[in-house]
Amino acid sequence: MSNHSVISTDKAPQAIGTYSQAIKAGSTVYLSGQIPLVPETMELVEGDME
C-alpha cells in the first residue's frame, strides 16, 4: 500500500491503541470506530446522540 496517507485531527479524540483515525488509500478513506470521548479530557460522554 504505497499510495496511502494517515488522516488525523485534534477535533476528535486521539486513537487509543496502534491504529489511526483514518487512512486514505487511493480514492478510498478507511475510518476507524469512534467512541464518544471528549478530546481534551478523554472522558466518556454519557447519553444518546441527541
PDB file as gemmi writes it, atoms N, CA and C in Angstrom:
CRYST1    1.000    1.000    1.000  90.00  90.00  90.00 P 1                      
ATOM      1  N   MET A   1       0.852  -1.175   0.000  1.00  0.00           N  
ATOM      2  CA  MET A   1       0.000   0.000   0.000  1.00  0.00           C  
ATOM      3  C   MET A   1       0.894   1.232   0.000  1.00  0.00           C  
ATOM      4  N   SER A   2       1.460   1.570  -1.117  1.00  0.00           N  
ATOM      5  CA  SER A   2       2.393   2.684  -1.183  1.00  0.00           C  
ATOM      6  C   SER A   2       1.706   4.027  -1.392  1.00  0.00           C  
ATOM      7  N   ASN A   3       0.482   4.029  -1.929  1.00  0.00           N  
ATOM      8  CA  ASN A   3      -0.241   5.269  -2.180  1.00  0.00           C  
ATOM      9  C   ASN A   3      -1.264   5.489  -1.073  1.00  0.00           C  
ATOM     10  N   HIS A   4      -0.783   5.786   0.144  1.00  0.00           N  
ATOM     11  CA  HIS A   4      -1.697   5.994   1.258  1.00  0.00           C  
ATOM     12  C   HIS A   4      -1.218   7.146   2.137  1.00  0.00           C  
ATOM     13  N   SER A   5      -2.154   7.723   2.907  1.00  0.00           N  
ATOM     14  CA  SER A   5      -1.792   8.767   3.856  1.00  0.00           C  
ATOM     15  C   SER A   5      -2.656   8.636   5.101  1.00  0.00           C  
ATOM     16  N   VAL A   6      -2.067   9.020   6.230  1.00  0.00           N  
ATOM     17  CA  VAL A   6      -2.759   8.981   7.516  1.00  0.00           C  
ATOM     18  C   VAL A   6      -3.562  10.265   7.675  1.00  0.00           C  
ATOM     19  N   ILE A   7      -4.809  10.131   8.126  1.00  0.00           N  
ATOM     20  CA  ILE A   7      -5.656  11.296   8.387  1.00  0.00           C  
ATOM     21  C   ILE A   7      -5.853  11.390   9.887  1.00  0.00           C  
ATOM     22  N   SER A   8      -5.606  12.578  10.446  1.00  0.00           N  
ATOM     23  CA  SER A   8      -5.727  12.785  11.878  1.00  0.00           C  
ATOM     24  C   SER A   8      -6.206  14.206  12.140  1.00  0.00           C  
ATOM     25  N   THR A   9      -7.025  14.387  13.161  1.00  0.00           N  
ATOM     26  CA  THR A   9      -7.497  15.706  13.548  1.00  0.00           C  
ATOM     27  C   THR A   9      -7.515  15.837  15.062  1.00  0.00           C  
ATOM     28  N   ASP A  10      -7.255  17.035  15.573  1.00  0.00           N  
ATOM     29  CA  ASP A  10      -7.341  17.265  17.015  1.00  0.00           C  
ATOM     30  C   ASP A  10      -8.768  17.607  17.440  1.00  0.00           C  
ATOM     31  N   LYS A  11      -9.707  17.629  16.489  1.00  0.00           N  
ATOM     32  CA  LYS A  11     -11.116  17.898  16.796  1.00  0.00           C  
ATOM     33  C   LYS A  11     -11.857  16.617  17.191  1.00  0.00           C  
ATOM     34  N   ALA A  12     -11.173  15.499  17.194  1.00  0.00           N  
ATOM     35  CA  ALA A  12     -11.720  14.213  17.615  1.00  0.00           C  
ATOM     36  C   ALA A  12     -10.723  13.590  18.583  1.00  0.00           C  
ATOM     37  N   PRO A  13     -11.184  12.692  19.444  1.00  0.00           N  
ATOM     38  CA  PRO A  13     -10.251  12.026  20.363  1.00  0.00           C  
ATOM     39  C   PRO A  13      -9.157  11.293  19.588  1.00  0.00           C  
ATOM     40  N   GLN A  14      -7.957  11.300  20.132  1.00  0.00           N  
ATOM     41  CA  GLN A  14      -6.855  10.580  19.515  1.00  0.00           C  
ATOM     42  C   GLN A  14      -7.122   9.089  19.598  1.00  0.00           C  
ATOM     43  N   ALA A  15      -6.591   8.353  18.666  1.00  0.00           N  
ATOM     44  CA  ALA A  15      -6.759   6.904  18.640  1.00  0.00           C  
ATOM     45  C   ALA A  15      -6.143   6.289  19.897  1.00  0.00           C  
ATOM     46  N   ILE A  16      -6.865   5.372  20.502  1.00  0.00           N  
ATOM     47  CA  ILE A  16      -6.354   4.648  21.668  1.00  0.00           C  
ATOM     48  C   ILE A  16      -5.858   3.307  21.138  1.00  0.00           C  
ATOM     49  N   GLY A  17      -4.580   3.141  21.084  1.00  0.00           N  
ATOM     50  CA  GLY A  17      -4.021   1.912  20.540  1.00  0.00           C  
ATOM     51  C   GLY A  17      -3.118   2.218  19.360  1.00  0.00           C  
ATOM     52  N   THR A  18      -2.891   1.205  18.566  1.00  0.00           N  
ATOM     53  CA  THR A  18      -1.918   1.320  17.470  1.00  0.00           C  
ATOM     54  C   THR A  18      -2.586   1.484  16.115  1.00  0.00           C  
ATOM     55  N   TYR A  19      -3.640   2.253  16.059  1.00  0.00           N  
ATOM     56  CA  TYR A  19      -4.314   2.483  14.788  1.00  0.00           C  
ATOM     57  C   TYR A  19      -4.480   3.979  14.559  1.00  0.00           C  
ATOM     58  N   SER A  20      -4.904   4.359  13.383  1.00  0.00           N  
ATOM     59  CA  SER A  20      -5.091   5.761  13.011  1.00  0.00           C  
ATOM     60  C   SER A  20      -6.572   6.113  13.017  1.00  0.00           C  
ATOM     61  N   GLN A  21      -6.874   7.410  13.097  1.00  0.00           N  
ATOM     62  CA  GLN A  21      -8.266   7.844  12.992  1.00  0.00           C  
ATOM     63  C   GLN A  21      -8.823   7.478  11.618  1.00  0.00           C  
ATOM     64  N   ALA A  22      -8.004   7.619  10.598  1.00  0.00           N  
ATOM     65  CA  ALA A  22      -8.412   7.253   9.239  1.00  0.00           C  
ATOM     66  C   ALA A  22      -7.170   7.101   8.368  1.00  0.00           C  
ATOM     67  N   ILE A  23      -7.332   6.370   7.270  1.00  0.00           N  
ATOM     68  CA  ILE A  23      -6.278   6.188   6.266  1.00  0.00           C  
ATOM     69  C   ILE A  23      -6.903   6.427   4.896  1.00  0.00           C  
ATOM     70  N   LYS A  24      -6.239   7.212   4.070  1.00  0.00           N  
ATOM     71  CA  LYS A  24      -6.680   7.379   2.681  1.00  0.00           C  
ATOM     72  C   LYS A  24      -5.753   6.548   1.808  1.00  0.00           C  
ATOM     73  N   ALA A  25      -6.337   5.629   1.058  1.00  0.00           N  
ATOM     74  CA  ALA A  25      -5.581   4.772   0.143  1.00  0.00           C  
ATOM     75  C   ALA A  25      -6.197   4.940  -1.237  1.00  0.00           C  
ATOM     76  N   GLY A  26      -5.484   5.612  -2.123  1.00  0.00           N  
ATOM     77  CA  GLY A  26      -6.043   5.924  -3.435  1.00  0.00           C  
ATOM     78  C   GLY A  26      -7.208   6.880  -3.268  1.00  0.00           C  
ATOM     79  N   SER A  27      -8.383   6.508  -3.738  1.00  0.00           N  
ATOM     80  CA  SER A  27      -9.557   7.372  -3.599  1.00  0.00           C  
ATOM     81  C   SER A  27     -10.510   6.873  -2.517  1.00  0.00           C  
ATOM     82  N   THR A  28     -10.048   5.924  -1.674  1.00  0.00           N  
ATOM     83  CA  THR A  28     -10.882   5.365  -0.613  1.00  0.00           C  
ATOM     84  C   THR A  28     -10.353   5.812   0.744  1.00  0.00           C  
ATOM     85  N   VAL A  29     -11.272   6.182   1.649  1.00  0.00           N  
ATOM     86  CA  VAL A  29     -10.909   6.540   3.017  1.00  0.00           C  
ATOM     87  C   VAL A  29     -11.454   5.471   3.954  1.00  0.00           C  
ATOM     88  N   TYR A  30     -10.583   4.901   4.768  1.00  0.00           N  
ATOM     89  CA  TYR A  30     -10.948   3.890   5.749  1.00  0.00           C  
ATOM     90  C   TYR A  30     -10.973   4.551   7.121  1.00  0.00           C  
ATOM     91  N   LEU A  31     -12.120   4.484   7.795  1.00  0.00           N  
ATOM     92  CA  LEU A  31     -12.292   5.107   9.103  1.00  0.00           C  
ATOM     93  C   LEU A  31     -12.263   4.064  10.201  1.00  0.00           C  
ATOM     94  N   SER A  32     -11.687   4.447  11.337  1.00  0.00           N  
ATOM     95  CA  SER A  32     -11.725   3.556  12.489  1.00  0.00           C  
ATOM     96  C   SER A  32     -12.982   3.851  13.290  1.00  0.00           C  
ATOM     97  N   GLY A  33     -13.354   2.917  14.152  1.00  0.00           N  
ATOM     98  CA  GLY A  33     -14.502   3.137  15.028  1.00  0.00           C  
ATOM     99  C   GLY A  33     -14.210   4.285  15.981  1.00  0.00           C  
ATOM    100  N   GLN A  34     -15.252   4.909  16.471  1.00  0.00           N  
ATOM    101  CA  GLN A  34     -15.084   6.044  17.373  1.00  0.00           C  
ATOM    102  C   GLN A  34     -16.050   5.895  18.533  1.00  0.00           C  
ATOM    103  N   ILE A  35     -15.536   6.034  19.739  1.00  0.00           N  
ATOM    104  CA  ILE A  35     -16.406   6.037  20.907  1.00  0.00           C  
ATOM    105  C   ILE A  35     -16.551   7.483  21.363  1.00  0.00           C  
ATOM    106  N   PRO A  36     -17.615   7.816  22.104  1.00  0.00           N  
ATOM    107  CA  PRO A  36     -17.879   9.214  22.452  1.00  0.00           C  
ATOM    108  C   PRO A  36     -16.990   9.730  23.577  1.00  0.00           C  
ATOM    109  N   LEU A  37     -15.813  10.229  23.219  1.00  0.00           N  
ATOM    110  CA  LEU A  37     -14.892  10.791  24.202  1.00  0.00           C  
ATOM    111  C   LEU A  37     -14.741  12.288  23.981  1.00  0.00           C  
ATOM    112  N   VAL A  38     -14.570  13.037  25.072  1.00  0.00           N  
ATOM    113  CA  VAL A  38     -14.245  14.460  24.993  1.00  0.00           C  
ATOM    114  C   VAL A  38     -12.760  14.547  24.655  1.00  0.00           C  
ATOM    115  N   PRO A  39     -12.380  15.150  23.508  1.00  0.00           N  
ATOM    116  CA  PRO A  39     -10.974  15.147  23.095  1.00  0.00           C  
ATOM    117  C   PRO A  39      -9.999  15.710  24.135  1.00  0.00           C  
ATOM    118  N   GLU A  40     -10.385  16.769  24.833  1.00  0.00           N  
ATOM    119  CA  GLU A  40      -9.469  17.419  25.785  1.00  0.00           C  
ATOM    120  C   GLU A  40      -9.214  16.589  27.044  1.00  0.00           C  
ATOM    121  N   THR A  41     -10.232  15.854  27.499  1.00  0.00           N  
ATOM    122  CA  THR A  41     -10.113  15.127  28.764  1.00  0.00           C  
ATOM    123  C   THR A  41     -10.149  13.617  28.606  1.00  0.00           C  
ATOM    124  N   MET A  42     -10.538  13.128  27.423  1.00  0.00           N  
ATOM    125  CA  MET A  42     -10.705  11.709  27.150  1.00  0.00           C  
ATOM    126  C   MET A  42     -11.764  11.072  28.048  1.00  0.00           C  
ATOM    127  N   GLU A  43     -12.704  11.887  28.567  1.00  0.00           N  
ATOM    128  CA  GLU A  43     -13.809  11.368  29.365  1.00  0.00           C  
ATOM    129  C   GLU A  43     -14.901  10.830  28.447  1.00  0.00           C  
ATOM    130  N   LEU A  44     -15.536   9.746  28.873  1.00  0.00           N  
ATOM    131  CA  LEU A  44     -16.621   9.143  28.116  1.00  0.00           C  
ATOM    132  C   LEU A  44     -17.883   9.995  28.258  1.00  0.00           C  
ATOM    133  N   VAL A  45     -18.536  10.299  27.142  1.00  0.00           N  
ATOM    134  CA  VAL A  45     -19.775  11.070  27.151  1.00  0.00           C  
ATOM    135  C   VAL A  45     -20.941  10.101  27.318  1.00  0.00           C  
ATOM    136  N   GLU A  46     -21.787  10.347  28.298  1.00  0.00           N  
ATOM    137  CA  GLU A  46     -22.955   9.503  28.560  1.00  0.00           C  
ATOM    138  C   GLU A  46     -24.141   9.979  27.736  1.00  0.00           C  
ATOM    139  N   GLY A  47     -25.117   9.118  27.521  1.00  0.00           N  
ATOM    140  CA  GLY A  47     -26.342   9.514  26.859  1.00  0.00           C  
ATOM    141  C   GLY A  47     -26.409   9.061  25.432  1.00  0.00           C  
ATOM    142  N   ASP A  48     -27.393   9.625  24.714  1.00  0.00           N  
ATOM    143  CA  ASP A  48     -27.601   9.234  23.329  1.00  0.00           C  
ATOM    144  C   ASP A  48     -27.108  10.331  22.374  1.00  0.00           C  
ATOM    145  N   MET A  49     -27.352  10.142  21.090  1.00  0.00           N  
ATOM    146  CA  MET A  49     -26.867  11.066  20.068  1.00  0.00           C  
ATOM    147  C   MET A  49     -27.541  12.439  20.129  1.00  0.00           C  
ATOM    148  N   GLU A  50     -28.694  12.504  20.770  1.00  0.00           N  
ATOM    149  CA  GLU A  50     -29.428  13.761  20.840  1.00  0.00           C  
ATOM    150  C   GLU A  50     -28.574  14.825  21.480  1.00  0.00           C  
TER     151      GLU A  50                                                      
END                                                                             
